[in-house]
């Protein structure tokens, strides 16, 4: 699909460039900035705050009567911040040795019960065989994403009086992307009935609001994207300069494809889990070493569609040969509108 669209863009622009009669050709430079957002749906996400994004591009512009076109290359940057629900994770469980049934945490232990621990951890400070269940409470979990794409846009539209519009597709190839994940946790140890439970005792591995041991950055190669782009704005016409026209507009870009569709997970030090506790699988490791994975690089793998909305400024540099037609095709009503605005400001 990418190959065929690329061939169409080359053929289309070559055909336009060959139409020299009554056409105005320009070299365009544009900058865009605004609010960016990763449309990511997952039950653990409590707030998708988005972030800031920006686009810088340059390319070829074409105008003939009311018809306008823009094609080129863009560097596209987006950021987005996700916050997650607080949640709990239990490692190990109580089993009533008399019945073989699990005893939920918080259940009052009676004399008829004989609780033992299955799984969990061994606390050597008390007894070599003092096994306990750990309950983790995770808070302030968040991901901060930064993604960069190289876009090939093709936009067509029209100009009428002082106003114009452009719409069209973009193909985006991922250049760079990564996520930084962080969070805090508190841990409570539940022992059989002779000890009960212990909390907020850092010297015994029971902590409160401890920052994650590894606030990890995860690099991620994302899939290519197909974007639908639209902008609406005004023209400002100049004369006797190489910069013949400027455009000011509002714009919106929305990614149609799931850019997280590749089969990839970050399993180094995390086992691909969203929350990974190394002590659950190995002996002699502090149970409060917590390693966080980002949502899009974990085994959860939610779909992701990027979005950005904001303002755009475009500068059009028109060749001298085409400038003979600038007055004819740069829209006289737009020029009159600007001159009259200046007169009113002087008064």
N, C-alpha and C positions, 0 to 999 in steps of 0.2 A: 504493500500500500504506500509506504514511504517513497519507494522508487518511482511509482507511477505519478504521484503528486509532484515530485521533483521535476520529472520530465514535462509535465503539464505547465508548471511555472516557467520553465525555460522557453518552451514553445510560445506561451502566451505573451511573455515580455518581449521576445524576439519579434513577434508579429506586430506588437505595438510600436516598437522602436523603428520599424520599417515605414510606419505611417508618418512621414515628415510634414505633410501638408496640414496646416492649421493646428498642429499639435505643439504643446509646450512640455519640454522634458526638464526635469530638475534632479538635483542631488539633495536628498532629504536626510536630516539628522533629527532624531527625536529622543526625548526623555520622558519617562513616566514614573509616577510614584503614588503610593496610597496604601490601603489596607489589604493585607493578604491573609489567606485563610486556607487551611487544609480541611476539606470536607471529609471528616473521618468519623464513622459511626461505630461506636462500641459501647456496651452497657456499663463499662467501668469508667467512662469519661463523664465527669460531672460538669466541666466547663471547657469549651473550646474558645480560647481568647483571641486566636489569630495573632497577627503581628504586622510588621512593616514590610513592604516590598517595593521593588524598583526595577525598571526596564530601561536599557539604553540601546538604541538601534540606529542604523544608517542604511540607506538604500536608494532605490530609484523611484522617482515620482513622475506621473504622466497625467496630463490634463487636456481634454478636447471638448470644448463647449462646456456642458454641465457635467460631463463624465470625468471622474478622477480615479487614480489607481496608485497604490503604494506597495512596494515589494522590497525585501532586504534581509538583513540578519539582525538578531537581537541577543543581548545578554540579559537574562531574566533571573532575578533573585527574589525569593519569598522566604518569610519566616513565619512560624506559628507556634503557639504555646498551648499545651493541653494540661488540664488538671484532672486528677482522678478521685473517685470516691475513696474515703477511708475504708479499710477493710481489715479483717483478721485472718490469720493463718495458724492452724494448730499442727504441731509436730508431735506425734505420739498420741496415745489414748489410754484411758483407764479401762481395764477389763475386770469384771467381777469373777474371781477364780471359782466361786461356787456355782455360777450359772453359765459362765462363758460369754455373757452379754456385756456390751460396752456401757460404761457409766459416763453420761455426758458431764462435761465440766460444769461445776456449780451445783451438782446434785449433793444433797446432804448424805454423808457417809454414816450408815448405821452399823450397829454391832453385828448384824447378820451378814454384812458384806465383807468380802476379802479382796480389796482392790489391789491389783498389780498393774505395772506399766508395760505396755507393748509398744516397741519403738521408742521414740523420745531420745533423751540424752542421759548420760551418767554424770553425776555431780560428785567428783572425788573429794571435795572439801569436807563432805559429811561422812560418806561411807563409800568404799569402792563399789558397792552394789546399789548405791542410792540413785536409782533411775527416776527421772521425772518427765512430765509432759510440759512442753513450752507453748505458750500462747503469745503470738506476735500481733501487735496492733500497729498497722502502718498508716501514717498520716503525711500530709503535704507532698504527696507524690505528683511529679510533673515531668513532662517531656518538653524540650525546646528544640524545634526542627528548623534547619536551614537547608534550602534546596536551590540549586542553580541549574538553569537550562539554557541551551543555545537554540533559539527559535528561528524558523524560516516563515515569515508571515506573507500572506497575499491578501490585500484588502482592496475592495472596489467600492465606489460610492458615487455621490453627486455633490455638487456645490450650487447653491441657490442664494443669490444676494450675498449677505454677509455670513451665511451659514453653510455648513457642510456635514456630511456623515460618511463613515467608512465601516464596512463589515467584511468579514472573511475568516478563513481558517489559518491556523499556524501548526506547523509540525515542530515539536520540541524534543531535543535530545539531551539527556541528563549529563551535565558536566561535573557536578559535585553535589553531594547531599550527606548530611549527618544529623544525628540526634544526640542531645545531652540529657541524661535522665538523673533525677535526684529525689530524695525523700528522707523521711525520719521514721523511726519505729520505737516502740516500747515493748519490753518482754516481761512476761510473768511466768514463773515456774510453779507447776502444780505437782506436789509430791503425794504419795500415799498418806493415809490418815495420821501417821505419826508426826509429820512435819506440817502438813497443810500446804499453803502457797506462800511464795516470796516474790516481792516486787521492789523496784527502786533500790536495788542493792548492787551497784556497779562492781564492787569487789567480788561478788559472787555470780557475775554474768547476767544479772537482772537489771536492765537499764530503763531509762525513761527519756523519750524524745532524743534518741541518739541519731545523728546524721549518718546516712549510709556510708559504709566503708569505702565503696567505690562509686563516685559520681561519674559514671562512665560516658565517654563519647563513642558512638557507634556509627561508623561509615556505612553507607548503604547505596548501592548502585540501583537507581530506580528505572522503571520502564520508560520508553518514549511516550510522548503525549500528543494528543490531537486537541487543539484549543479552538473554541469559537470566540472571535474578538469583535467588539463593536465600540464605536466612538462617535460622539456628536459634539460639534463645536463651532467656532467662528473663525473667519479669515481676516487677517490684517495685511493690507497690501502696501508695499513700499515702492519707491522709484529711485533711479540713479544710484543704486547700490547692487552689489552682487547678491545680497540677501533680498529677494524680491517679495517674499511672502512669509508670514508666520501664522501658525494655527494653534488655537487654544481649545482644549476639549476635555470632556469627561469620558471615561472609558471603563469597560469591564471585559475581563477575560475569564472564561470558565473552561476547565479541562474536562473533556468528555470521557477520557479513558481512566481506568484504574491504574495509577502509576506504581502501585505496590503489588502488581500481579505476578512478578517473578517468584519462583520457589526459592526463597532465601531466608535463612534465619541466622542470627549472630549467636553461636553456641560457645565461643571462647569465654571461659570463666563463668558462663551463665547456664549452660545446658539447654539453651534456647527458651528457658522459662522467663516469664515476665519478672517474677521475684525468685531469686535463687539463693539458697542457704547452704553453703558447702558442707556445714557440719552434719547435715542430715544424711550424707552419703559417705562421710569419712570420719575417722576416729581422731581425737586429739585436737580438734579445731574449735576455736571460740564460736559458740552458737550465735553471737551477735555480729559476725561478719556477714553482711548482707550485700548482695550484688544485684543491681537493678538492670533490667534490659529495657530498651525502648519498645513501645507497643508495636511499631511497624517492623521491627527486626526480631520480635519474639515469635513463638509458635502460635500466637493469636492471629496475626496477619490480617488486620482489617483492611477493607478497600479504602483507597485514598484518591480524592479528586481535588486538585488545586484551584484556587480562585483568587482574583485580585481586582480591585476597583479603585479608581482614583482620578488623577488629572494627568493630561498629556500636553506637552509643548513640542511643536514641530517647526523646524526652520527649513525653508525651501530655497536652494541656490540654483538659479535658472541660468542656462548658458546664454551668452550674448546674442547668438543667432536667434534663439527662441524669444529673446526679449523684444524683438521687433513685433511679436504678437502678444506681448504681455498685456498691453493695454486693452487689446481686443478680447483676450480670454481670461483676464484676471478679475473680471466682473466689475463693471463700472459702478453698479449700484453699491457694492461693498466699499469702493473707494470713496464715493460720495458720502456714505454713511460715516466713515472715519473722519473725513474733512469737516463735516457738519458738527460732529461731536467735539472736535478740537475748537471750533469757533465758539460753541456754546460754553466750553470751559473757560475761554479767555474772557467772556462777558462776566 
